[in-house]
C-alpha cells in the first residue's frame, strides 16, 4: 500500500495555477534529488476559460531521451478539486483514475489486466483528488502562511479510497528568484510512520507552484520501482540534457 499512497502525493501536484487564456503549456523538470541526474519531463497542456479557470488538461511524461512514459487526462468542469481523470502507464500495464465525481466519486485502477472499481466517500471537510490537490492547497495557502495546520481528504485512486492529510508551513525562502513559501504535506494519521512527507515550494503571492520534493508517481524503467525522491521544478528554462519530441516548445513560460 505504501508506494501507491506515497505516489498519490506526487500525482496530485499538477501545475494548476492562475492562468491566462494564452498560457496553455507548462513544463516540469524532474531530477534525482540526491544525484541531480535528469529523469523526465512533464508537459502540461491546459485548456482554461478566458478568465483563467482550468477546464481540462493533458499531462504527458517523457524520459530524458524524449520517449513517452505515461499520459494523463483531466477534466475539472464538474469539480475544481476532484477532477475526472485517467493516468495510463503502458509499459507497466497500469491505469488509474476517477470515472465520475458526481453524484458519487467512483475510483478505478487496472493492474496487469485486473480491474478494481469502487465508490469512495471521503470524511467531512475539504477534499481533493490528483491534480485538484494543488488547487485546494492554493485555496488554503493564506491559512498555511498564517501558521495554521490545515487538514483535508485526499482520494487515492490507486487505492480506491480516501485518506486524511495535513499541510503546514516550514518556512520562508527564495526560489526561482522570487520570495517563496515551503510547505510540508503528510498523512494526518499513523500512516506518517510509513509514508514519507513531501515538500512544496509556492511563490509568496500564492499563485503558482515552483518546486516539488518527494516520491515520484513515475516508475524507473530500469527497476520497475518508483523514483523514491525527485526534485521537480516548474517553469523556467528546460535543462540542456532534457530531450523532447519535435513540436514541443521548451522555451520558458
C-alpha positions in Angstrom: 0.0 0.0 0.0 2.7 2.4 1.0 4.2 3.1 -2.5 0.8 3.8 -4.1 -0.2 6.1 -1.4 3.1 8.0 -1.4 2.9 8.2 -5.3 -0.5 9.8 -5.0 1.1 12.8 -3.3 3.3 13.4 -6.4 0.5 12.6 -8.8 -1.6 15.2 -7.1 0.8 18.0 -7.8 -0.1 19.3 -11.3 0.9 22.9 -12.0 -2.7 24.3 -11.9 -2.4 28.0 -11.0 -3.9 31.2 -12.1 -3.6 31.2 -15.9 -4.4 33.5 -18.8 -6.2 32.1 -21.8 -2.9 32.2 -23.8 -0.8 30.3 -21.2 -1.6 26.8 -22.4 1.6 24.8 -21.9 3.7 24.4 -18.7 6.7 22.1 -18.2 8.0 20.3 -15.1 11.7 19.1 -15.0 12.4 16.1 -12.7 15.8 15.2 -11.3 17.0 12.7 -8.8 17.1 14.7 -5.6 20.4 13.1 -4.4 22.4 12.8 -7.6 20.8 15.6 -9.7 20.6 13.1 -12.6 17.9 14.3 -15.1 15.0 11.8 -15.0 12.0 13.0 -17.0 9.9 16.0 -18.3 6.3 16.7 -17.6 4.4 18.6 -20.3 1.2 20.1 -19.1 -1.2 21.2 -21.8 -4.0 23.1 -20.2 -7.3 24.4 -21.6 -8.6 27.4 -19.4 -11.5 29.7 -19.8 -10.9 33.3 -20.9 -10.5 34.3 -17.2 -8.0 31.5 -16.5 -10.2 28.9 -14.8 -8.9 25.4 -15.8 -11.4 23.3 -17.7 -9.3 20.3 -19.0 -5.7 19.3 -19.1 -3.4 16.7 -20.6 -0.1 15.7 -18.9 2.5 13.8 -20.9 5.6 12.4 -19.3 8.8 11.9 -21.3 12.0 10.3 -20.2 15.4 12.0 -20.5 15.7 10.7 -24.1 12.3 12.1 -25.1 10.4 8.8 -25.1 6.8 9.0 -23.8 6.5 7.2 -20.5 2.9 8.0 -19.3 -0.1 10.1 -20.1 -2.9 11.6 -18.0 -6.1 13.3 -19.0 -8.0 15.5 -16.5 -11.5 17.2 -16.6 -12.2 19.8 -13.9 -15.5 21.1 -15.2 -17.6 19.2 -12.7 -15.3 19.9 -9.7 -12.2 22.0 -9.5 -10.6 20.0 -6.7 -11.8 16.5 -7.6 -11.4 16.1 -11.4 -12.4 13.2 -13.6 -9.1 11.8 -14.7 -7.2 8.8 -16.1 -3.5 8.0 -15.9 -2.0 5.4 -18.2 1.5 3.8 -17.8 1.5 1.3 -20.7 4.9 -0.3 -20.0 3.7 -1.3 -16.6 0.2 -2.4 -17.7 -1.2 0.1 -15.2 -4.0 2.7 -15.3 -6.0 4.5 -12.6 -8.4 7.4 -12.2 -11.8 8.7 -11.3 -14.5 7.8 -13.8 -17.2 10.0 -12.3 -17.3 12.7 -9.5 -21.0 13.5 -9.3 -23.2 12.5 -7.7 -20.7 10.0 -6.4 -16.9 9.6 -6.7 -16.0 6.4 -8.5 -12.4 5.4 -8.5 -10.8 2.6 -10.6 -7.4 1.0 -11.2 -6.2 -1.5 -13.7 -3.1 -3.5 -12.9 -1.9 -6.2 -15.4 -5.4 -6.7 -16.7 -7.1 -6.9 -13.3 -9.6 -4.1 -12.8 -10.9 -2.8 -9.5 -13.7 -0.1 -9.3 -15.2 1.4 -6.1 -17.4 4.3 -4.9 -15.3 6.5 -2.5 -16.9 8.5 0.3 -14.5 10.9 1.9 -14.8 12.1 5.5 -16.3 15.6 6.1 -14.1 18.6 5.2 -12.2 19.7 2.2 -11.5 17.0 -0.4 -9.2 16.7 -3.4 -8.0 14.1 -5.8 -5.0 14.0 -8.1 -4.2 17.5 -9.6 -7.1 19.0 -7.7 -4.9 18.7 -4.6 -2.8 21.6 -5.8 -5.8 23.8 -6.4 -7.1 23.0 -2.9 -3.8 23.8 -1.4 -3.7 27.2 -3.2 -7.1 27.9 -1.7 -5.8 27.1 1.8 -2.4 28.8 1.4 -3.4 32.0 3.3 -4.2 29.9 6.3 -0.9 28.0 5.9 1.1 31.3 5.5 -0.5 32.4 8.8 0.9 29.4 10.6 -2.2 27.1 10.7 -2.1 23.4 10.1 -4.8 22.6 7.5 -6.4 19.2 7.1 -8.2 17.7 4.2 -9.2 14.5 2.5 -7.2 13.1 -0.5 -8.9 10.5 -2.7 -6.2 8.0 -3.9 -7.5 6.2 -7.0 -4.6 3.7 -6.8 -6.0 2.5 -3.5 -9.7 3.2 -4.4 -10.2 5.0 -1.1 -9.7 8.3 0.7 -7.1 9.3 3.3 -6.7 12.2 5.8 -3.7 14.6 5.1 -2.4 17.8 6.7 -0.2 20.6 5.5 1.8 23.2 7.4 4.3 25.9 6.7 8.0 25.0 7.1 9.4 28.5 6.4 10.0 31.4 4.0 12.8 31.3 1.4 13.7 32.5 -2.1 13.1 30.2 -5.1 13.4 30.9 -8.8 14.5 34.4 -7.8 11.2 35.3 -6.0 10.1 35.2 -2.4 8.6 31.8 -1.7 7.0 29.6 1.0 7.9 26.0 1.8 5.0 23.7 2.8 5.2 20.2 4.2 2.3 17.7 3.4 1.9 14.4 5.2 -0.7 11.9 6.3 -2.9 13.0 9.3 -2.7 9.6 10.9 -0.2 6.9 11.9 0.5 6.4 8.2 3.1 9.1 8.8 5.3 6.3 10.1 5.4 4.6 6.7 4.5 7.3 4.1 7.2 9.9 3.6 6.2 13.5 3.5 6.5 15.8 0.5 7.6 19.4 0.4 6.2 22.0 -1.9 7.5 25.5 -2.6 5.0 28.2 -3.7 5.6 31.8 -4.6 4.9 34.0 -1.7 1.9 35.6 -3.5 0.2 32.2 -3.6 -0.3 32.0 -7.3 1.9 29.1 -8.5 3.9 26.1 -7.6 7.7 26.4 -8.0 9.2 23.1 -6.7 8.2 19.6 -5.6 10.4 17.4 -3.4 9.3 13.8 -2.7 8.4 10.4 -4.2 7.6 10.3 -7.9 4.4 8.9 -9.5 6.6 7.6 -12.4 8.4 4.3 -12.4 12.1 3.9 -13.1 12.2 1.7 -16.3 15.4 0.2 -15.1 14.0 -1.1 -11.8 10.2 -1.1 -12.2 10.0 0.8 -8.9 9.1 4.5 -8.3 11.8 7.1 -8.2 12.0 7.5 -4.4 12.9 11.1 -4.1 12.7 13.6 -7.0 13.0 17.3 -7.2 10.7 18.8 -9.8 11.0 22.4 -10.9 8.1 24.1 -12.7 8.7 26.7 -15.4 12.0 28.3 -16.3 14.5 27.1 -18.9 14.5 23.5 -20.0 17.8 21.8 -19.0 20.2 21.0 -21.8 20.2 17.3 -21.0 16.4 17.0 -21.4 15.1 15.7 -24.8 11.6 16.4 -26.1 9.8 15.3 -29.2 9.7 17.7 -32.2 6.9 20.2 -32.0 7.1 20.8 -28.2 8.3 24.3 -27.4 10.7 24.1 -24.4 11.2 27.9 -24.0 10.4 29.4 -20.6 6.8 30.4 -19.8 
